[in-house]
Amino acid sequence: MRKILRDNSLSLVMFSLFGLCLLGYSLAGYAAYHDDQQAHRQPPMRYTAYITSSHFWASVLENWESEFLQMAAYVLATVFCFQRGSAESKDPDAHEEVDEDPRQHQHEPQEPGPVRKGGLALTLYAHSLSTAFAVLFVVSLLGHAASGTRQYNDEQRVHGQAPVSMRQYLGTARFWFESFQNWQSEFLAVGSVVVLSIWLRERGSPESKPVHRAHAETGR
């Protein structure tokens, strides 16, 4: 058990922090929503009802959408783009193992099944990481749009205005304001990691170059 925990501690810590933060977000969101309901003399909502409401999920999925877009874009950009000196970039002057043709390793016994099989299975597997993040982005985007439409229509009814379809909501400034609000911060964060890792270090982290390496040296 100790070895399993050690070997999976990074994902366990990250998903535990995710769960705790999501719980904190739901509690804080519920408190803020409850205050808003009281200010407008609306009936209170139970916490269990709030965490299934469009008010909660529209904002949650709005954030997930930006995270998955960031990761999909970053994975694809690092295939073709370089940043000399950054720990997050391939070396523009060197051949990297990640660029090797996997078909040259098809007969090695420890290779994954799609590599041994080749063909379409290998093609899909070779781009599965960016594809997974792209699919998660699209699903989150649609979830944001669906929940946002419900929330928007609830507000429309309160103000005596006609509801809109999800397609119409996708064309509103509000939807794109919510999306770009998060997208810009994600790309700022990634760009900062790429550039700051040229000069700054974190001993023991694979996201950093070794402390003794020169600033101009690219990669890990």
Buried (B, 14 or more C-beta within 10 A) or exposed (E): EEEEEEEEEEEEEEEEEEEEEEEEBBEEBBEEBBEEEEEEEEEEBEEEEBBEBBBBBBBBBBBBBBBBBBBBBBBBBBEEEBBBBBBBBBBEEEEEEEEEEBEEEEEEEEEEEBBBEEEEBBEEBBBEEBBBBBEBBBBBBBBBBBBBBBBBBEEEEEEEEEBBEBEEBBEBEEBEEBBEEBBEEBBEEBEEBBBBBBEEBEEEEEEBBEEEBEEEBBBB
